[in-house]
Amino acid sequence: MIIILVFYYHRETPIVRANNSELSFLLLFSLTLGMLLLSLFFLLLAMGQGEFVCQLRGLVQRPELAQDGDFVIGGIFSFRTGQDYVTNTFQAIPEIFDFREFKFAQVMIFAINEINKNPEILPNIKLGYKIYNNCGTMDILRAALALVSGLKDEISDDSCTESETVQAILGHSGSGPTIAFEQVVGRFQVPISHFATCACLSDRKEYPTFFRTIPSDYYQSRALAKMVKHFGWNWIGAIAVDNEYGLYGIAAFIQAAQEFGVCTEYSEAFSSSDPPDRLQRITGIIRHATSKVILAFMSHREIKLLAIELYKQNITGLQWVGSDAWITDPSLADNEGHSILVGSLGFSVSSAKIPGLEGHLRQLHPSQFPDSQFVRDFWEDVFHCSLNNTANTPKKPCSGFESLQNIQSYFTDVSELRFINNVYKSVYAVAHALHNLVTCEEKKGPVYNESCVLTKHIEPWQVLQYLNTVNFTTKEGERVYFDNNGDSPATYELVNLQMTNKDTMEGVTVGIYDASLPESHHFIMNNNPDVPVSVCSQSCLPGTRKVLQKGKPICCYDCISCPAGEISNLTNSIYCLKCPAEYWSNKQRDACIPKEIEFLAYDELLGTLLVLLSLLGVFLSMIIILVFYYHRETPIVRANNSELSFLLLFSLTLCFLCSLAFIGWPSEWSCMLRHTAFGITFVLCISCVLGKTIVVLMAFRATLPGSNVMKWFGPAQQRLSVVAFTLIQVVICILWLTISPPFPFKNFTQFKDKIILECALGSAVGFWAVLGYIGLLAILCFILAFLARKLPDNFNEAKLITFSMLIFCAVWITFIPAYVSSPGKFSVAVEIFAILASSFGLLICIFIPNEHQIWTHFPI
């Protein structure tokens, strides 16, 4: 300060001005201030030695239950639960006790005491506990911060940096509160939960220090989806509690259900603090829904509210599928409407036995925890008495001799320990981690460089490393370990809620789910309970296929019959399969049967008639041959050129017989025979008729004066012409059979449900060449006979030939369109009919008149 005054007095002198007076003054001021602060610090040290100098601002939150120890484990539970939808006045503590939460806390105390008595775990080290009773997310968060900080109201300077922080925090039961305090204290502490199942907590990036002894809802959701599929439900409703537990759980379930072909008709969410109209809206949706199965992913508070509302509105006949948060909750039977939930199915963690726990619970007494208000409230509630001897209380005063030894309640009941066992395993998991930490051998530790840590300065991250490697087996033989996400193995029991004789609801195990087994053995049913049907559409039977209804989920569909020729032999088939070429669908469209094979058979009516007509033609031909042979020396027979007549009758007989080759099962030989025999015999027949026609014309010319034409067409020439015309057809047939002969063929295209056995032409040119040659000879014969139609009456044979050829041509001209348009075996019948009709036409028109003349002039 003196230097500052001197510099200020001489500020106008050249020396001061040359030293940058402004910066000099600033430097002197800072040095002065530093000296003052240093002097104040030493003064405080001298005056405050041994005094309290570190003081916590605000009120210190005291644990509900506590016990000192070398290592302390924290716990956060909610012994009191808030009222369902009320206008909170913040003026009174809710008087609703959650004995299950209090039981969790007592199991934690029991496990810690059991470990302290066990020389094999943490020898010479005592475990303590700090258990907080908080309701509401903010209070739970304050309790978590208190466990992390561990500071007292005032701490002396000697231990100002020391804290009473815990080694791990057990809790909370709810996923929402757990997520809240894990996000705040998870970087500084290791939470381990027995009941928080939200799948989101498996995210190691968001929650790197979180562990739990209950499986993730990811596995529960998949187990529920498989169970729904097992019972054939593909149309369900879904309701969740409006928090992380419910929303994440229902989302995981819907995703898994879609993989198994299960559809969700509706998905709603609400919480117990919502206004009543929201719950009423949801019950309205349930009333008008068509699904009969409802998945309820919520806590016991929400399911009880929903059951009461449904009971009031008389909405029954529903199958409930519950999550583990309520399916085995003992308080379900405490409210009206619990009958709605009878028959519910759901997964819960496996039940277990904890020896000695019942004795610990029954030994509870307020004197053990004199500072706990809740223990006193609990005692008064159980025995309906008052520990405070005041005149204003309506309850009788407690005698002091009350005991839980003979009390039968949920708190003392140890017959079914499910989530209780998770608390027990959580304590032992922390204890084993601490035991491994304090008994660590150098170069065998799990931390960096495999080194061990100093037990006097244990950090949460060190406990985290040892928890990752925990692997032990409980007294009941259950293996406890954590995967890379801090989750426990996913093992569930499928529970069916049933009423007991005591009017209480009991969960009966009817199956198990174990995610550690192969996929096909995850879900095992012991027995199937009676359940309703819940489908959007009934199953499509074999013979039909599913067609999705427009604008609806894939579970809603119509069943459409498979078209002809296609089948479906499975239930709920999405497509129909075409039958092989030689098969066709039956009437039910659920099986392929061999197609009907169609061909013109001898034993059917049409085949029999054609055979009879053919045989009749043969019989008539033989009769006429016999008559002509018997009267062969008569002028009438000799005038009709008996040699050509006999040859014509023989060829007609062959024509009648060749029609039989068209009947019966087509074979390789019959196919070649039928067309070639038909072609050759008909050419032989027409050649004979042509020869007779030429003979008639030559005979008429020979009657003219000076005519000598008969010598040019005598018997030798007639035979030669017939042979020549026939040989041409034989050559055509040989070429046809050589190049591309007819062959048996199964026609699948003409009829879809039949196989037509027919003879394929092989070469269409060969077939039409045969027919064309026959037609050419028939036209030539018709023209010659037509030219001879006006001969005198003694040459009337030309008229008969003309008429017969007219019939022949008419038959074969009409044959072509009839043959082309006739289906299947009827085309063969048309061809046979054409052969028989043309043959009968020639036989009747040429020989019957001559037969009549013979019988008239030369009777036998």
Protein Blocks (a to p, Z undefined) as FASTA:
>chain_A
ZZmmmmmmmmmpmklmmnommlmmmmmmmmmmmmmmmmmmmmmmmmmgoiafbdcehjdd
ddfbdcddfbdcdddddfbccddddddehlaccfbdcfklmmmmmmmmmmmmmmmmpmkg
oghiacdddddddedjklmmmmmmmmmnopafbdcfklmmpccddfbdcddfbfklmmmm
mmmmmmmcccddfkbmcfklmpmklmmmbccfbdcfklmmmmmmmmmmmnopabdcdddd
ddfklmmmmmmmmmmmmmnopacfbdcdddfkbcfklmmmmmmmmmmpmbfbdcddddfk
lmmmmmmmmmmnopghiacdddfklmmgcklmmpghklmmgoiacddddddddehklmmm
mmgcfklmmmlmklmmmmmmmnopafbdcfkbmbdcdehlacfklpccfklpckbccklm
mmmmmmmmmmmmmmmmmmpcehiafbehhiacdfklccfklmmmmmmmgccddfkopacd
ddfkopacdddddddddddfkopacdddfbdcdfkbcfklmpccfbdcddddddfbdcdd
ehiacdddehiafkbccdddddehiacfbehiabdcdddfkbccdfkopaccdddddddd
fkbmklmmmmmmmmmmmmmmmmmmmmmmmmmmpmklmmnommlmmmmmmmmmmmmmmmmm
mgcjddfklmmmmmmmmmmmmmmmmmmmmmmmmmmmmmmmmmpghiaklmmmcfklmmmm
mmmmmmmmmmmmmmmmmmmgcdddddfklpmkbccddddekiaklmmmmmmmmmmmmmmm
mmmmmmmmmgcfklmmmmmmmmmmmmmmmmmmmmmmmmmmpghjllmmmmmmmmmmmmmm
mmmmmmmmmmmmmmmmmcZZ
